Amino acid sequence: NAGATSLSTSSIGTITLNGKATGIWNAVRIGEAGLVAGTGLISLTGTSLYSGSYDGVRLEGTTSINTSGALTINGTGGSAHYGVWMSGTGSINAAGDITINGQNTSTNWGVYLDNGYNIKTTAGNISLTGSGAGGIYSYANLLAGNAATPTSGGGITVNATANSSSYGLEVTTSSLVSYGPISLTGTSAGAHGVIVHGANAKVQSASGITINGAGTWGLTLYDNAIIQSTGGNIGITANGTTGGLYIDSTIGHILASNMTVAPTTATPTAGGTLTINASTSSSGQGALIYNGSLISYGAMSLTTRGRGGSQGLYVGGTGAFKSVGDLTIDAATTGASWGMQLESGRVIQSTAGNVSVTGVGDYGVYMNGSIVASNDTA
């Protein structure tokens, strides 16, 4: 029956499913069913023993998992599909920790979360680990908190590794929201380390965000994507072979700000610091910002390193670039270009602190815009 309880236990009882695929099909496949537990652990483990098999663990349709305890999913897939695949209108609802680990040594993703799948824990942490040709694909809504805008709850940790030309971590048309801290690590051998894109794509925490991305580009934002910490610091390290941080002309925002109304333009009244270290190891810009906002309540610091004929830091388009605290930019390139290039009349502003800009290259700082240490840009 669609979504009906097919397997349940109460109190501290556990549910454990272990499956192995010796042929082409899935090791564990649950469709149109439900698992319900009390405070006991639900554990799903699926292992593909045949290289051409499908998923290690596959949840689809209206399948739901509901528990007051913890949930652990471990899947190893074959070349025909993914380590862990979740698709459909089902959901996961837990009070304890949710841990998902998907591995695929062949030609596919370690973890593939599809169709706006909902994964929620009210009081625990969410941990995702994925490794394969692509690391983790997340078209899913992850919530570690007691409400859509949480006032309590845990954090989210993602570790994604792509050993081929797919993304390390791809967050698309979906959200990662937590009360506790968020940590995202994405590494790719041939594409972006971490990419956030698609309508309403959002990474938001009340307690701080740390992102480490490495690939062709370390971190890329598109389609009005938002990375926001409403109460803690943001630290970003983005290293790539063709560039470090990329914010597309379709707009992206990075905000260490408590403002949830007009967050991409409003001056924050509380919040943390914003620290960005972005570099390229071969060619391209350290940070290339075509369109979008960088905002912080605390100090803002950008250290960017370009190579070849590219800038250390390029800023164009529209959007706010401001902090309430001190704002420091250290931009350099090894090639025949500007250390920092400011275009389109953009304004770099600290409303209450000092501003320091250093540009080193064949040329130093190019300004088609303004640098302001004041609460007034008039």
C-alpha positions as CSV (number, residue, x, y, z in Angstrom):
1,N,0.0,0.0,0.0
2,A,1.3,3.5,-0.9
3,G,3.1,4.8,2.1
4,A,1.5,2.3,4.5
5,T,3.5,0.9,7.4
6,S,5.0,-2.3,6.1
7,L,7.6,-2.8,8.9
8,S,7.4,-1.4,12.4
9,T,8.8,-1.7,15.9
10,S,8.1,0.2,19.1
11,S,10.1,1.5,22.1
12,I,13.8,0.7,21.8
13,G,13.3,-2.0,19.2
14,T,15.5,-1.8,16.1
15,I,14.9,-2.4,12.4
16,T,17.9,-3.8,10.4
17,L,17.8,-4.7,6.7
18,N,20.9,-6.1,5.0
19,G,20.9,-6.9,1.3
20,K,23.4,-8.1,-1.3
21,A,23.1,-7.9,-5.0
22,T,24.9,-10.7,-6.9
23,G,23.3,-9.8,-10.2
24,I,22.0,-6.7,-12.0
25,W,19.3,-5.6,-9.6
26,N,19.3,-3.6,-6.3
27,A,20.7,-4.8,-3.0
28,V,17.9,-3.1,-1.0
29,R,14.9,-1.7,-2.8
30,I,11.9,-0.3,-0.9
31,G,9.0,1.1,-3.0
32,E,5.6,2.4,-1.8
33,A,6.1,1.3,1.8
34,G,6.8,2.6,5.2
35,L,9.2,1.9,8.1
36,V,8.3,3.0,11.6
37,A,10.4,2.7,14.8
38,G,10.2,4.0,18.3
39,T,13.6,5.2,19.7
40,G,15.5,2.3,18.2
41,L,17.9,2.5,15.3
42,I,16.8,1.9,11.7
43,S,19.6,0.5,9.7
44,L,19.6,-0.2,5.9
45,T,22.7,-1.7,4.3
46,G,22.9,-2.7,0.6
47,T,26.0,-4.0,-1.1
48,S,26.4,-4.7,-4.8
49,L,28.7,-7.6,-5.4
50,Y,28.3,-7.5,-9.1
51,S,29.9,-4.6,-11.0
52,G,27.0,-4.0,-13.3
53,S,24.2,-3.9,-10.7
54,Y,21.9,-1.1,-9.9
55,D,21.6,0.6,-6.5
56,G,23.0,-0.4,-3.1
57,V,20.0,1.1,-1.3
58,R,17.0,2.4,-3.3
59,L,14.0,4.2,-1.8
60,E,11.3,5.3,-4.2
61,G,7.6,6.2,-4.7
62,T,5.8,7.2,-1.5
63,T,8.2,5.2,0.7
64,S,8.5,6.9,4.1
65,I,10.7,6.3,7.2
66,N,9.6,7.6,10.6
67,T,11.5,7.2,13.8
68,S,12.0,8.9,17.1
69,G,15.5,7.5,17.1
70,A,18.3,7.4,14.5
71,L,18.6,6.3,10.9
72,T,21.7,4.8,9.1
73,I,21.8,4.0,5.4
74,N,24.8,2.5,3.7
75,G,24.8,1.6,0.1
76,T,27.4,0.4,-2.4
77,G,26.1,0.5,-6.0
78,G,27.2,-0.8,-9.4
79,S,27.8,0.8,-12.7
80,A,24.1,0.7,-13.7
81,H,23.1,3.2,-11.0
82,Y,24.0,4.7,-7.6
83,G,25.3,3.8,-4.2
84,V,22.1,5.3,-2.5
85,W,19.2,6.6,-4.5
86,M,16.1,8.3,-3.1
87,S,13.3,9.4,-5.5
88,G,9.6,10.1,-5.4
89,T,7.2,11.8,-3.0
90,G,8.3,10.0,0.2
91,S,10.1,11.4,3.1
92,I,12.4,10.7,6.1
93,N,11.5,12.0,9.5
94,A,13.6,11.4,12.5
95,A,14.3,12.8,16.0
96,G,17.9,11.4,16.1
97,D,20.8,11.5,13.8
98,I,20.5,10.7,10.1
99,T,23.6,9.2,8.4
100,I,23.7,8.4,4.7
101,N,26.7,6.9,3.0
102,G,26.8,6.0,-0.6
103,Q,29.7,4.5,-2.6
104,N,30.1,3.8,-6.3
105,T,33.4,2.8,-7.7
106,S,32.1,2.6,-11.2
107,T,30.5,5.3,-13.4
108,N,27.8,6.9,-11.3
109,W,27.0,8.9,-8.2
110,G,27.7,7.8,-4.6
111,V,24.5,9.4,-3.3
112,Y,21.6,10.7,-5.6
113,L,18.7,12.4,-3.9
114,D,16.0,13.2,-6.4
115,N,12.6,14.8,-7.0
116,G,12.6,17.2,-4.0
117,Y,12.9,14.3,-1.5
118,N,12.4,15.5,2.1
119,I,14.9,14.5,4.8
120,K,14.3,15.9,8.3
121,T,15.6,15.4,11.9
122,T,14.1,17.6,14.6
123,A,16.9,17.2,17.2
124,G,19.8,15.3,15.6
125,N,22.5,15.8,12.9
126,I,22.4,15.0,9.2
127,S,25.6,13.5,7.7
128,L,26.0,12.7,4.0
129,T,29.0,10.9,2.6
130,G,29.2,10.1,-1.1
131,S,32.0,8.9,-3.4
132,G,31.8,7.9,-7.1
133,A,32.2,9.3,-10.6
134,G,30.0,12.0,-9.0
135,G,30.0,12.5,-5.2
136,I,26.6,13.7,-4.0
137,Y,23.7,15.0,-6.1
138,S,21.1,16.7,-3.9
139,Y,17.8,17.7,-5.3
140,A,16.3,17.2,-1.9
141,N,15.3,19.4,1.0
142,L,17.4,18.7,4.1
143,L,16.3,20.1,7.5
144,A,18.2,19.7,10.8
145,G,15.9,21.6,13.1
146,N,12.6,21.9,14.8
147,A,10.9,24.1,12.2
148,A,11.4,25.5,8.7
149,T,13.2,28.4,10.4
150,P,14.6,26.5,13.3
151,T,15.2,27.7,16.8
152,S,16.8,24.4,17.9
153,G,18.3,21.3,16.3
154,G,21.4,19.9,14.9
155,G,23.8,20.5,12.1
156,I,24.5,19.2,8.6
157,T,27.8,17.7,7.4
158,V,28.4,16.7,3.8
159,N,31.5,15.0,2.4
160,A,31.4,14.4,-1.4
161,T,34.1,13.1,-3.7
162,A,34.0,12.7,-7.5
163,N,36.7,10.7,-9.1
164,S,35.7,11.7,-12.6
165,S,34.3,14.6,-14.5
166,S,31.1,15.0,-12.4
167,Y,30.6,17.5,-9.6
168,G,31.8,16.7,-6.1
169,L,28.7,18.1,-4.4
170,E,25.7,19.4,-6.5
171,V,22.9,21.2,-4.7
172,T,20.2,22.0,-7.2
173,T,16.7,23.5,-6.8
174,S,16.6,22.5,-3.2
175,S,17.7,23.5,0.3
176,L,20.0,22.6,3.2
177,V,18.8,24.3,6.4
178,S,19.9,23.7,10.0
179,Y,20.0,25.3,13.4
180,G,23.5,24.0,14.1
181,P,26.5,24.5,11.9
182,I,26.8,23.3,8.3
183,S,30.0,21.9,6.8
184,L,30.2,21.1,3.1
185,T,33.3,19.5,1.5
186,G,33.3,18.7,-2.2
187,T,36.1,17.5,-4.3
188,S,36.1,16.6,-8.0
189,A,38.8,15.3,-10.3
190,G,37.2,17.0,-13.4
191,A,34.4,19.4,-12.5
192,H,33.3,21.9,-9.8
193,G,34.0,20.9,-6.2
194,V,30.8,22.4,-4.9
195,I,28.0,23.9,-7.1
196,V,24.8,25.5,-5.8
197,H,22.2,26.3,-8.5
198,G,18.6,26.1,-9.6
199,A,15.4,27.9,-8.5
200,N,15.3,28.5,-4.7
201,A,18.6,26.8,-4.1
202,K,19.7,27.7,-0.5
203,V,22.2,26.7,2.1
204,Q,21.3,28.3,5.5
205,S,22.4,27.9,9.1
206,A,21.7,29.7,12.3
207,S,25.2,28.8,13.6
208,G,27.8,29.1,10.9
209,I,28.8,27.6,7.6
210,T,32.1,26.1,6.4
211,I,32.7,25.2,2.8
212,N,35.7,23.6,1.3
213,G,35.6,23.0,-2.5
214,A,38.3,21.7,-4.9
215,G,38.0,20.9,-8.6
216,T,38.1,22.8,-11.8
217,W,36.4,25.5,-9.8
218,G,36.2,25.2,-6.0
219,L,32.8,26.8,-5.4
220,T,30.2,28.0,-8.0
221,L,26.9,29.8,-7.5
222,Y,24.1,30.3,-10.1
223,D,20.4,31.1,-10.4
224,N,20.1,33.5,-7.4
225,A,21.4,30.8,-5.1
226,I,21.9,31.9,-1.5
227,I,24.4,30.8,1.2
228,Q,23.5,32.4,4.5
229,S,24.4,32.1,8.1
230,T,22.0,34.1,10.2
231,G,23.9,33.8,13.5
232,G,27.5,32.5,12.9
233,N,30.6,32.9,10.8
234,I,31.0,31.8,7.2
235,G,34.4,30.4,6.1
236,I,34.9,29.4,2.5
237,T,38.0,27.8,0.9
238,A,37.7,27.4,-2.9
239,N,40.6,26.0,-4.9
240,G,40.5,25.1,-8.6
241,T,42.6,24.4,-11.6
242,T,40.7,27.0,-13.7
243,G,39.4,29.3,-10.9
244,G,38.6,29.4,-7.2
245,L,35.2,31.1,-6.5
246,Y,32.7,31.7,-9.3
247,I,29.5,33.6,-9.0
248,D,27.6,33.6,-12.3
249,S,25.7,36.4,-14.1
250,T,22.5,34.6,-13.1
251,I,23.4,35.8,-9.5
252,G,24.6,34.2,-6.3
253,H,24.8,35.5,-2.7
254,I,27.0,34.8,0.3
255,L,25.6,36.4,3.5
256,A,26.7,36.4,7.1
257,S,23.7,38.3,8.2
258,N,20.6,38.0,10.5
259,M,18.4,39.7,7.9
260,T,15.8,37.4,6.4
261,V,13.7,40.2,4.8
262,A,15.6,41.5,1.7
263,P,18.7,39.7,2.9
264,T,20.7,40.4,-0.3
265,T,20.6,44.2,0.2
266,A,19.8,45.0,3.8
267,T,22.5,46.0,6.2
268,P,22.6,43.4,9.0
269,T,22.1,44.2,12.7
270,A,23.7,41.0,13.9
271,G,25.6,38.1,12.5
272,G,29.1,36.7,12.0
273,T,32.2,37.2,9.9
274,L,32.7,36.3,6.3
275,T,36.1,34.8,5.3
276,I,36.9,33.7,1.7
277,N,40.1,32.2,0.5
278,A,40.0,31.5,-3.3
279,S,42.7,30.5,-5.6
280,T,43.6,28.8,-8.9
281,S,46.5,26.4,-9.4
282,S,46.8,26.7,-13.2
283,S,44.9,29.6,-14.8
284,G,41.9,31.8,-14.3
285,Q,40.7,34.1,-11.5
286,G,41.0,33.5,-7.8
287,A,37.4,34.9,-7.5
288,L,35.2,35.8,-10.4
289,I,32.0,37.6,-9.2
290,Y,29.8,38.5,-12.2
291,N,26.7,39.4,-10.2
292,G,25.5,39.1,-6.6
293,S,26.1,40.1,-3.0
294,L,28.6,39.5,-0.3
295,I,27.4,40.8,3.1
296,S,28.6,40.4,6.7
297,Y,27.9,41.9,10.0
298,G,31.3,41.0,11.3
299,A,34.6,41.6,9.5
300,M,34.8,40.5,5.9
301,S,38.1,39.2,4.5
302,L,38.8,38.1,0.9
303,T,42.2,36.5,-0.1
304,T,42.2,35.7,-3.8
305,R,45.0,34.4,-6.1
306,G,44.7,34.3,-9.9
307,R,47.1,33.0,-12.5
308,G,47.8,33.6,-16.2
309,G,46.2,36.6,-17.8
310,S,43.4,36.7,-15.2
311,Q,42.6,38.8,-12.2
312,G,43.1,37.9,-8.6
313,L,39.6,39.3,-7.9
314,Y,37.1,40.5,-10.5
315,V,33.8,42.1,-9.3
316,G,31.1,43.3,-11.8
317,G,27.4,43.4,-12.3
318,T,25.1,44.5,-9.4
319,G,24.6,43.6,-5.8
320,A,25.8,44.7,-2.3
321,F,29.4,44.2,-1.3
322,K,29.5,45.4,2.3
323,S,30.3,44.7,5.9
324,V,29.5,46.4,9.2
325,G,32.9,45.5,10.5
326,D,36.3,45.9,8.9
327,L,36.6,44.9,5.2
328,T,39.9,43.5,3.9
329,I,40.8,42.5,0.3
330,D,44.1,40.9,-0.6
331,A,44.0,40.1,-4.3
332,A,47.0,39.1,-6.5
333,T,47.7,37.4,-9.8
334,T,50.9,36.0,-11.3
335,G,50.0,37.1,-14.8
336,A,49.5,40.1,-17.0
337,S,46.4,41.4,-15.4
338,W,45.0,43.4,-12.5
339,G,45.3,42.2,-8.9
340,M,41.7,43.5,-8.4
341,Q,39.3,44.7,-11.0
342,L,36.1,46.5,-9.9
343,E,33.6,47.1,-12.7
344,S,30.0,48.3,-13.3
345,G,30.0,51.1,-10.7
346,R,30.1,48.5,-7.9
347,V,30.5,49.8,-4.3
348,I,32.7,48.1,-1.8
349,Q,31.6,49.3,1.6
350,S,32.2,49.0,5.4
351,T,29.4,50.9,7.2
352,A,31.3,51.1,10.5
353,G,34.8,49.7,10.1
354,N,38.0,50.2,8.1
355,V,38.5,49.2,4.4
356,S,41.8,47.9,3.2
357,V,42.4,46.8,-0.4
358,T,45.6,45.4,-1.8
359,G,46.0,44.5,-5.5
360,V,49.1,42.9,-6.9
361,G,49.8,41.9,-10.5
362,D,51.3,43.3,-13.6
363,Y,48.7,46.0,-12.7
364,G,47.4,46.7,-9.2
365,V,43.8,47.9,-8.7
366,Y,41.4,48.9,-11.5
367,M,38.3,50.9,-10.3
368,N,35.2,51.5,-12.2
369,G,33.3,51.9,-8.9
370,S,33.8,53.1,-5.3
371,I,35.4,52.1,-2.1
372,V,33.6,53.5,0.9
373,A,34.3,53.5,4.7
374,S,31.0,55.1,5.8
375,N,27.4,54.3,6.5
376,D,26.5,56.6,3.5
377,T,27.3,56.0,-0.1
378,A,25.9,59.2,-1.4
